[in-house]
Amino acid sequence: MTRLGRWGWGTVLVTALLGILFSLVTLAAPPEEDPGPLVEVRGPAAVDTAPTPRAPAPPEARRVQVGRTSAAVPVGAGEAPRPVLLRAPTIGLSAEVDDVGVTGDQQMQLPDDPRRLGWYRYGPAPGDGRGAAVLAGHVDSATYGVGPLARLAELTPGDPVSVRLDSGAWHRFRVDSIESFDRQALPAAVFTRRGAGRLRLVTCTGAYVPELGGYQENLVVTAVPGEG
């Protein structure tokens, strides 16, 4: 879906695309504080990095860059309730969610403001019961500063995460795994439509190297339905 990069503080601002992140894009300035070592856990719902055979994509399929390319097929965006708010109380995260698609160069769109998240509307929605619903956002921004996703790596397995839909319904999840990937090697399986329903949160992490395009890793948190 994306490569998450960010804007440097120099005279020339460099954009690196994630993705989700979609890898996900981050328009960013370095966080003021080092968040510490990245938690890296693999639970049962962790991203499957093993190659899997795929059926041919239908004619209307869109292709979205996620470090490497994955098929992204529109599934009737706007026809079902959509996510509008994400909460993760253990890290003080409360962020509104916007519908996003893809840019002209086939990257996942992300809200410029790191205080808002983007839901990949061509994939499952939270609570659909099948596949991964992906919410992604910038970790920080030269314009808006550090966003709440800067604390995403502080989540631990079992922590609660909840999503409110525009219908008013809440879907509750618990963190299952926290993983990091090189931003050029974000697995296509992050955006899978297969398997049990789950929630994925994606942002940038790792070292910030302006001359290499920004943050060098993507953080992927996978949560499964249930109370934390």
N, C-alpha and C positions, 0 to 999 in steps of 0.2 A: 504494500500500500504506500509505502513511503520510505524515505530516508530522513531521519531527524538530524538536521544540521543546525546552524545558527549564525548570527551576525557577529563578527569580531568587532573589537573596539577601535581598530586602526582606521586610517583614512579611507581604506577600501574595504567595504563590508562584503564578506564572502558568504554565499548561500550554499548550504549542503542539504540535499533532500534526503529524508528518511525513506520514513515513512513511517509508521506508520505509518507506520507509520509507517504507514504507513509505513535504501533504508529511510525513516521518517524525517521530516524537515524540522529544524529548529532555528528560528531567527533569534540569536541569543547573544547575551553578554555573559561572561563567566560568573557563576554564583559567587556571592560574597564569602561564603564559608564552604570549606571542604566537607561534603556530606559523609566522608569516611569510606571504609571499604565496602564494596558492593556485596550484598547478600546474594548468594547463588545457590539455589535449591532446586532439585528436580523432584516434583511430586508426580502422582499418577496422571495428572492432566497436563504435564509439561509438554512443551512443543515437541512434536515428533520430527526429528531431523533426518530420519531415514527416508530415502527416496521411495515414493509410492506411485504406481501406475495411475494415469489419469485418462478419463474418457475425453474424446474430442470436445472442445468448447463449442457451444451453439453459435450460430452466425452473429447474434447480437452481443457476444461476449466482448467485454472491454479488458484490456491488459494493463495492469497496474504495477509499476516498479516497486519492489520491496527489497532492495539490495540485489535480489535477482527477481525475475519476472514471475508473476503468478496470474492465472486466469481469474478475472473478477467479473462475474455475470450479474447484471442488474436483476433484482428479484422483486420488482414491484414497489420501489421506494415510494413512500407516502401513502400506501394502501393499508398499513397496519400501524398501531401505536408506536411511537418512536421515543427514544430516551431523551430526557431533557435535563436531568440532574444526576450527578455522581457524588456519593459520599463514602469516605473511608475514615471513620472517626478516630482510629488509633493514631493517625498522622495529621489529623485536623484538616483533611481534604474535603472540600465542598465546592464543586465546580459545575457550572451550567454546560450543557452539551448542545452543539449545533450539528445539523445534518451536513455531511460533506461528501463530495464525489471525487473526481480526478481532475487534474489540471491538463492543459493542452499537451504537455510532454509526458502524460500518463503517470503522474505521481499523485499520491493521495493528497487531497487538499487538507490544510489544517488552519484553524483560526489563528490570525496573527497574534492575538492576545493570549499569553500563556495561562491566563486565569480561566480560559474556556477550552473545552475539549471538542474534538470532532468525532462523530460517529460515522463509520464507513457504511453509508446507506445502501451500498450494493451487496452487502453481506447480511448475515442474520442480525436481528435485534435482540437485546437482552431479554431472556425469557422465552425465546422461540422454541427451545427444547432440542435444537439440533444445530451443530456447528458453532463457530466462535464469533461472538459479537465483539467487534474491535472498536475501542475508544482510544484515541491518541491525541497528543498535544505537545507543544513546545515546553522545554524545561525552563527557559527564560527568554528574555528579549531585551535588546538595547533600548527599545521604546518603553516597554512596560515593566521591566525588571524581572526578578525571579518569580516564577509561578509555583503553584502548589505541587506540581508534579516533581519538583526538585526533591521532595521527601519520599517519592515512591519507593525507593530502594530500602526505606526503613520498615516497610511492611514485612510481616513474618507469616509463615503458614498458619492458618486458622483465624487470621484477622478478618473481621467483617467488612464487606463492601456492599453497598446497596445502590440501586439505580431506580429512579422514578421515571415512568413513562408519561407522555402527554395525556394519557387516559386517566392519570391519577394513581394507577397501580404501582406498587413497589415490588421490585424483584431483589431478593437478598442472596448474597453469595459469601463464600469464605475463601480466603487466599489458599491456593494449593501449591503454587510454585513461583519462584522469582528467578529469572534467568537473564543472562547478558549474552549478546552476540555481536561480533564484528559488524559494523554498520554496512559493510559491503556483502555480508553473508546472512542477512536476516532470512530465516527459513520461510518459504512460501506457505508452509503449514500454519503459520501464525494466523492466516486468513481462511483456514479450512471451513468448508460448509458441511463436513462429515462428522460423524460421531456425536457424542452427547453434547447438549448445550452447555456453553461455558462463556465466560467473559474474559477478554484480554485487554490490558491497559499497556500502552506503549509510549515510551519517550526516549530521549537521548541520555546517555550516561558515559562514563569513562573519561579518559583524558581529553582535554580541549586543545587541539593543535590547529591554530589558524591556517598555517601553510598547507595543511592536509584537509582543509575544508570544515573544521569544527570538531565536534565531539566524535570520538572514534568508535563508540559502541551504542547499541540499542538495548534498553531495558524492557523486558516483557514480563508482566505479572499476569498469571492465569488464575482465575477464581472459578469455583464450581458452585452450583446452586446449594443453598443451605445456610443455616445460621452460623456465624463465626463464634 
